Amino acid sequence: MTFHEIRFPPSLSFGSLGGPERRTEVVTLANGFEERNTPWQHSLRRYDAGLGMRSLDDVEVLIAFFEARRGQLFGFRWKDWSDFKSCAPSATPDYVDQKLGDGDGITKVYRLQKTYESGTFSYTRPIRKPVEGSLRVAIQGDPQIETIDYTVDTATGEVIFADAPGPGAIVTAGFEFDVPVRFDTDRIQTSVASFQAGEVPSVPVMEVRI
């Protein structure tokens, strides 16, 4: 996959509109009841980067970023200001925010994930793009030291332990993360006159599966 490990300027993604999208197939039966199914295990997120543009200098930065990505060709990192931590937005990531799995004395590689809960139901989202330097990892509540006890692949979201966690040991982590995205257009249209009048370009961005 063609992907650049670079983040879209956070100052420009701040204020953008977007969020998760699901695909649900709804079939209405003859008796009026419905059958619902989804071909997607995980949601995809869509955003409009244009809403973060506040000046012509911002537009220049956007165009430079767009050109360097060759439009839709190369993916990049995106900071979703509404959901970029393993914890609540007002909190600081902690070692025990998210459970990654249970040790078995053999497995050394664990993938980052975030679980969303509502009532008795939950959804677990894979996290592929953790922010470098933000990761906190613990085994059975005991904080681990990066580069000594484990390493993290920030391109895939994998945590690799030097020694496999023991049987039954709970592996947890806290972190910040980005969303892997690409531009959903090969064209950026701007107008100096309209921008100064308060209008901004539409710059669709969509999450990509990696």
C-alpha positions as CSV (number, residue, x, y, z in Angstrom):
1,M,0.0,0.0,0.0
2,T,1.2,3.5,-0.8
3,F,1.3,5.4,2.5
4,H,3.3,8.3,3.8
5,E,4.0,8.3,7.5
6,I,3.2,12.0,7.8
7,R,0.4,13.8,9.6
8,F,-1.9,16.3,8.0
9,P,-1.3,19.6,9.8
10,P,-3.3,19.3,13.0
11,S,-4.0,23.1,12.9
12,L,-5.9,22.5,9.7
13,S,-7.7,19.4,10.7
14,F,-9.0,21.2,13.8
15,G,-12.5,22.3,13.1
16,S,-13.1,19.8,10.3
17,L,-16.4,18.0,10.0
18,G,-16.5,14.2,10.0
19,G,-16.8,10.9,11.9
20,P,-17.4,7.2,11.5
21,E,-19.5,5.7,8.7
22,R,-21.2,2.3,8.6
23,R,-22.7,0.3,5.8
24,T,-25.9,-1.5,6.6
25,E,-28.0,-3.5,4.1
26,V,-31.7,-3.3,5.0
27,V,-34.2,-5.6,3.4
28,T,-37.9,-5.0,4.1
29,L,-39.9,-8.2,4.1
30,A,-43.5,-8.6,2.8
31,N,-44.8,-8.6,6.4
32,G,-43.2,-5.2,7.1
33,F,-40.4,-6.6,9.3
34,E,-36.8,-5.9,8.4
35,E,-33.6,-7.9,8.1
36,R,-30.4,-5.9,8.6
37,N,-26.9,-7.0,7.8
38,T,-23.5,-5.4,7.2
39,P,-20.6,-6.4,5.0
40,W,-18.2,-4.2,7.1
41,Q,-16.7,-5.5,10.3
42,H,-15.3,-2.0,11.0
43,S,-16.5,1.5,10.3
44,L,-14.7,3.9,8.0
45,R,-14.3,7.6,8.8
46,R,-14.8,10.5,6.5
47,Y,-13.8,14.1,7.0
48,D,-13.9,17.5,5.2
49,A,-10.5,19.2,5.7
50,G,-11.7,22.3,4.0
51,L,-13.6,23.5,7.1
52,G,-10.3,23.9,8.9
53,M,-9.0,26.5,6.4
54,R,-8.9,30.0,8.0
55,S,-6.5,32.0,5.8
56,L,-4.9,31.9,2.4
57,D,-1.7,30.7,4.1
58,D,-3.7,27.7,5.2
59,V,-4.7,27.0,1.6
60,E,-1.1,27.2,0.5
61,V,-0.2,24.6,3.1
62,L,-3.1,22.4,2.0
63,I,-2.1,22.6,-1.7
64,A,1.5,21.7,-0.8
65,F,0.4,18.7,1.2
66,F,-2.0,17.7,-1.5
67,E,0.6,17.9,-4.2
68,A,3.2,15.9,-2.2
69,R,0.6,13.1,-1.7
70,R,-0.1,13.2,-5.5
71,G,-3.8,13.6,-4.8
72,Q,-5.4,10.3,-3.9
73,L,-2.3,8.3,-4.6
74,F,-0.6,8.3,-1.2
75,G,-2.3,7.9,2.2
76,F,-1.3,9.9,5.3
77,R,-2.1,10.3,9.0
78,W,-5.0,12.4,10.2
79,K,-5.7,13.6,13.8
80,D,-9.4,13.2,14.6
81,W,-9.8,15.9,17.3
82,S,-13.0,14.2,18.5
83,D,-11.4,10.8,19.0
84,F,-7.6,10.5,19.2
85,K,-6.9,9.0,22.7
86,S,-7.3,5.6,24.4
87,C,-9.1,7.5,27.1
88,A,-11.6,10.3,27.4
89,P,-10.6,13.5,25.5
90,S,-10.1,15.4,28.7
91,A,-7.9,12.7,30.3
92,T,-4.2,11.7,29.8
93,P,-3.5,8.2,28.4
94,D,-2.7,5.7,31.1
95,Y,-1.2,2.2,31.2
96,V,-4.5,0.5,31.8
97,D,-6.8,2.3,29.4
98,Q,-7.3,-0.5,26.9
99,K,-6.9,-4.2,27.2
100,L,-4.8,-5.7,24.4
101,G,-5.1,-9.4,25.4
102,D,-4.1,-12.1,27.8
103,G,-0.7,-13.5,28.0
104,D,0.0,-17.2,27.2
105,G,3.7,-17.4,27.8
106,I,4.3,-17.7,24.0
107,T,2.8,-14.7,22.2
108,K,5.1,-11.7,22.0
109,V,3.2,-9.5,19.5
110,Y,-0.1,-7.7,20.5
111,R,-2.1,-5.3,18.4
112,L,-3.3,-1.9,19.7
113,Q,-7.1,-1.6,19.9
114,K,-9.7,0.6,21.4
115,T,-13.0,-0.7,22.8
116,Y,-16.2,1.4,22.7
117,E,-18.9,0.5,25.2
118,S,-22.6,1.3,25.4
119,G,-24.7,-0.5,27.9
120,T,-23.9,-4.2,27.6
121,F,-22.7,-3.9,24.1
122,S,-19.2,-3.0,22.8
123,Y,-17.2,-2.6,19.6
124,T,-13.4,-3.1,19.4
125,R,-11.6,-0.9,16.8
126,P,-8.1,-1.8,15.6
127,I,-5.6,1.0,16.0
128,R,-2.9,1.0,13.3
129,K,-1.3,4.4,13.7
130,P,-0.2,5.2,17.3
131,V,1.5,8.5,17.8
132,E,5.2,8.0,18.5
133,G,6.2,8.6,22.1
134,S,2.6,8.4,23.4
135,L,2.4,4.7,24.2
136,R,2.2,3.4,27.8
137,V,2.1,-0.4,28.2
138,A,1.6,-2.6,31.3
139,I,1.5,-6.3,32.1
140,Q,-0.9,-7.2,34.9
141,G,-0.8,-3.5,35.9
142,D,3.0,-3.3,36.0
143,P,4.3,-0.6,33.7
144,Q,6.8,-1.7,31.1
145,I,9.7,0.3,29.7
146,E,9.8,1.0,25.9
147,T,13.0,-0.2,24.1
148,I,13.8,-2.5,27.1
149,D,10.6,-4.5,27.7
150,Y,8.9,-3.8,24.4
151,T,9.1,-2.0,21.1
152,V,6.2,-0.5,19.1
153,D,5.7,-0.4,15.4
154,T,4.0,3.0,14.8
155,A,3.3,2.0,11.2
156,T,1.2,-1.0,12.1
157,G,0.1,-0.6,15.7
158,E,2.0,-3.7,16.9
159,V,3.5,-4.0,20.4
160,I,6.4,-6.5,20.4
161,F,7.6,-7.7,23.8
162,A,11.1,-8.9,24.5
163,D,9.7,-11.7,26.6
164,A,6.2,-13.1,26.2
165,P,3.7,-12.1,28.9
166,G,3.0,-15.0,31.3
167,P,-0.1,-17.2,31.1
168,G,-3.2,-15.2,32.2
169,A,-1.3,-11.9,32.5
170,I,-3.5,-9.0,31.3
171,V,-1.7,-6.8,28.7
172,T,-3.0,-3.2,28.7
173,A,-2.0,0.1,27.1
174,G,-2.7,3.8,26.8
175,F,-1.9,5.9,23.7
176,E,-2.7,8.6,21.3
177,F,-3.4,7.7,17.7
178,D,-4.0,8.9,14.2
179,V,-6.4,7.7,11.5
180,P,-4.9,6.4,8.2
181,V,-6.6,8.4,5.4
182,R,-6.3,9.6,1.9
183,F,-7.8,12.5,-0.1
184,D,-11.1,11.5,-1.6
185,T,-10.6,13.7,-4.6
186,D,-7.9,14.4,-7.2
187,R,-8.9,18.0,-7.5
188,I,-8.6,21.0,-5.2
189,Q,-10.6,24.1,-6.2
190,T,-9.9,27.4,-4.5
191,S,-10.9,31.0,-5.2
192,V,-9.1,33.9,-3.6
193,A,-12.2,36.1,-3.9
194,S,-14.6,33.6,-2.5
195,F,-12.2,32.6,0.3
196,Q,-11.8,36.2,1.5
197,A,-15.6,36.4,1.5
198,G,-15.8,33.6,4.0
199,E,-16.1,30.5,1.8
200,V,-13.8,27.6,2.0
201,P,-12.9,24.8,-0.4
202,S,-14.4,21.3,0.1
203,V,-11.5,18.8,0.7
204,P,-12.9,15.3,1.3
205,V,-10.8,12.9,3.2
206,M,-11.6,9.2,3.9
207,E,-10.1,6.5,6.1
208,V,-8.3,3.6,4.4
209,R,-8.0,0.1,5.6
210,I,-4.4,-1.1,6.1
